[in-house]
Amino acid sequence: MSSRLDAAPIRIAALPADFSHLWLDPAVHTYITAMHYPRGSENHRVPLWRDHIARPGWSAYGAFATLSRLEALRPTYSRLRVRPPLAHSDTEALVGVAYGYRGAPDQWWHRQLYSGLLRAGRRPDEAREFLRDYFELTELHVHPAGQGRGVGEQLLSALLADRTEAKVLLSTPEVPAEDNRAWGLYRRLGFEDVLRQFNFVGDARPFAFLGRPLPLDTTTAQH
């Protein structure tokens, strides 16, 4: 029996740092599932996400939905369930997460992008100016049970709604012909290439850096 979501609308809500003990494990489980990482990857991701929560300008939003056929889905549901006061009912679960924070030179991701820009031919002063004022979209993931309903766009719109930085930057795995939901979302919302075919230290997969100015105006999204 396959998992599916009820027809009820997805609820988007802030994930407060003070309640991270309620949402962090379900959020990381959503991330691991969406990225098809092996079980056990949570062991090093949870501490990393906790560290990110303390960074300046951190903000996070979650997507909540009611799962149907709970008995058949209980192994998955138990990992996604979020307790009140974040959840509105005992059957509500976290099926999407997005978070980020203000970029800074002492951050690993910042240093990786800076070195990539230099290798691509940017002068050091140009690279520093480009990275002077940005919001890093660190994670944006939707559980497979919630995909195809515009959840990613709702999360991204909420996360970026009140940002004061000049731009938003992100990295995402390269895929042939940019043919997946993540790339479709980013292109639709006006994200453009910053750096392509980049390899992070310790990861053999090529990544792309994308960015766009803020504020984000979804009414001008490309279709």
Order of alpha helices (4+ residues) and beta strands (2+ residues): beta-alpha-alpha-beta-alpha-beta-alpha-alpha-beta-alpha-beta-alpha-beta-beta
